[in-house]
Amino acid sequence: MKIICIGRNYTDHIAELQNEKPTEPVIFLKPDSAVLLKKQPFFIPPFSDDIHYEVELLVRINKIGKHIQKKFAHKYYDEVGLGIDFTARDLQKKLKEKGLPWEKAKGFDGSAVIGEKWLPKSHFQDLNDVGFGLKKNGEIVQQGRTSHMLWKIDEIIEYISQYFTLKIGDVIFTGTPAGVGRVAINDELSGFIEDQQIFSIQVK
């Protein structure tokens, strides 16, 4: 199982981090050891003083595929979920300044929250217009809609599969909207798709 993440897929998030708007999807990977274990808190790692939450809609692949055309991409998943791409922003900044890969800032243990609840595609009228968000200590800090994605889900699958064979159980993080921010010890983070809560975790 691999975790494939899309960076810079929402214009408002690109602007808040003062990044350049990409001309094609930005891809990075997290190892399977990055998955936060079920019912476990997220522990702030000792190597960072600036861990940020990034809530993202997830897609779980349900069959093997390579060079998947956009028009067939919908056949490769039947559920969507929600997660957090935890990012060591201070470490990422240093790596970016040196032109180095982001893995240490993005792929550390526990950095991938994958909500236990997955929703069938049939639950939604239009997957290209789904609302989702994140609450920190009961207050909404991030809200997004898939209609604001630069690249929609099926386009992402088409693009990724040019480079990586997609296998059953692979999870795609489709990008985060604006509102990312720092976490602190004792924060409680809860994510929701439309009006359904998908996960809730504690920060330690």
Secondary structure, DSSP 4 states (H G I P E B T S, - for coil): --EEEEES-BHHHHHHTTPPPPSS-EEEEE-GGGBPPTTPPBPPPTT-S-EEE-EEEEEEE-S-BSS--GGGGGGGEEEEEEEEE-EEHHHHHHHHHTT--SHHHHSSTT-EEE-S--EEGGG-S-GGG-EEEEEETTEEEEEEEGGGBSS-HHHHHHHHTTTS-B-TT-EEE----S--EE--TT-EEEEEETTEEEEEEEB-
